[in-house]
């Protein structure tokens, strides 16, 4: 996990790759000279992976990586899937509460009347009420959409470009993904 960019979102991924690699090497060297060394190496890697799984910034950074979102937890670290999902929802709600405008959005009655010409009704493609999506919609869109960013892609730039679509998540991503794994 060396390099110039943020690495906090890669910690659990790299530990899983390391453990999978060591287990396959152990199986390949059955009855070989090196077989005895793989067990302790796997044990140490699992120890540090479990320490990383207790670190909330690492969990958040992993969930906010668009290449896997909660899928890494669902497929590889199922024991922590609900923990990571709950943490994301809690942090999202906390941040959303901080970002709420001080004045409430206008009610439907307060809005100017919208033109209701029946001929033009089929051409109104935008919402009549502007504003941010609520938390459930933003989180659901994030988890259900398919993204093209690769595992080693520039995550922070991706979130910067996605900020209009995911206003709260992009701010959380800036906080957690800019964290170096040694700082978590």
SVG drawing of the C-alpha trace seen along z (x, -y; Angstrom):
<svg xmlns="http://www.w3.org/2000/svg" viewBox="-54 -32 66 66">
<polyline fill="none" stroke="black" stroke-width="0.4" points="0.0,0.0 2.8,-2.4 2.3,-5.4 1.4,-9.0 -2.4,-8.7 -4.8,-7.9 -4.6,-4.2 -7.2,-3.9 -9.8,-2.4 -7.4,0.3 -6.4,1.8 -9.1,4.5 -8.8,5.3 -5.0,5.7 -5.3,7.9 -7.9,10.1 -5.6,10.5 -2.6,11.3 -4.5,13.9 -6.0,15.5 -2.5,15.6 -0.9,17.1 -3.6,19.8 -3.2,20.7 0.6,20.9 0.2,23.0 -2.1,25.4 0.4,25.5 3.4,26.3 1.7,29.3 4.4,31.5 7.0,29.0 9.8,27.3 8.0,24.0 4.6,25.4 5.2,24.7 5.8,21.0 2.5,20.2 0.3,21.0 2.0,18.4 2.0,15.8 -1.8,16.3 -2.3,16.0 -0.4,12.7 -2.2,11.3 -5.6,12.3 -4.6,10.6 -3.9,7.3 -7.0,7.6 -9.1,7.9 -7.4,4.8 -8.2,3.0 -11.8,4.1 -12.1,2.4 -11.0,-0.9 -14.1,-3.0 -12.2,-5.3 -11.0,-2.2 -14.5,-0.8 -15.9,-4.1 -13.2,-4.5 -13.8,-1.0 -17.5,-1.5 -17.0,-4.8 -14.7,-3.3 -17.0,-3.2 -15.4,0.0 -16.9,2.1 -19.1,0.0 -20.6,2.7 -19.9,5.5 -16.5,6.2 -18.1,6.8 -21.0,8.8 -18.7,11.1 -15.4,11.3 -16.0,10.0 -19.6,10.9 -19.1,10.9 -18.8,7.1 -21.3,6.3 -24.1,5.1 -21.5,3.2 -20.2,1.3 -23.7,0.6 -24.9,-0.7 -21.8,-2.9 -22.4,-4.3 -26.0,-5.1 -25.1,-6.7 -22.3,-8.9 -24.5,-9.8 -27.3,-11.0 -24.9,-12.9 -23.4,-14.7 -26.7,-15.4 -28.0,-17.0 -25.0,-19.3 -25.5,-20.2 -29.2,-21.0 -30.0,-24.6 -31.0,-26.9 -34.2,-27.9 -36.6,-25.1 -37.3,-24.4 -40.5,-25.9 -43.7,-23.9 -45.6,-22.8 -48.1,-25.5 -45.4,-28.2 -44.0,-27.4 -45.0,-29.4 -47.7,-27.7 -46.2,-25.4 -47.5,-25.7 -50.0,-22.9 -50.4,-23.0 -51.4,-19.4 -49.5,-19.7 -46.3,-20.3 -46.9,-17.9 -44.9,-15.0 -41.8,-17.2 -41.2,-18.2 -38.3,-15.9 -37.1,-17.5 -38.6,-17.6 -40.9,-20.5 -39.4,-20.8 -35.7,-21.4 -33.5,-20.3 -31.3,-17.5 -32.5,-13.9 -33.3,-12.5 -30.8,-10.2 -32.5,-7.0 -32.6,-7.9 -28.9,-9.0 -27.7,-5.9 -29.9,-3.6 -28.7,-5.2 -25.1,-4.9 -25.4,-1.2 -27.5,-0.2 -25.7,-2.1 -23.0,-0.5 -19.7,-2.5 -16.8,-2.4 -14.0,-3.3 -11.5,-0.6 -10.1,0.6 -6.9,-1.4 -8.6,-4.4 -8.5,-8.0 -11.2,-7.8 -11.1,-11.4 -11.4,-12.7 -14.3,-10.4 -16.1,-11.7 -15.4,-15.3 -17.0,-14.7 -20.0,-12.9 -20.6,-15.6 -23.8,-17.0 -25.3,-13.5 -24.2,-12.5 -23.8,-15.7 -23.6,-14.2 -21.7,-11.1 -19.1,-13.1 -18.3,-15.2 -18.0,-12.1 -15.8,-10.6 -13.5,-13.6 -13.1,-13.2 -12.5,-9.5 -10.8,-8.7 -8.1,-11.4 -6.9,-9.6 -3.6,-7.7 -3.9,-4.2 -1.1,-4.9 -3.2,-7.8 -6.4,-5.7"/>
</svg>
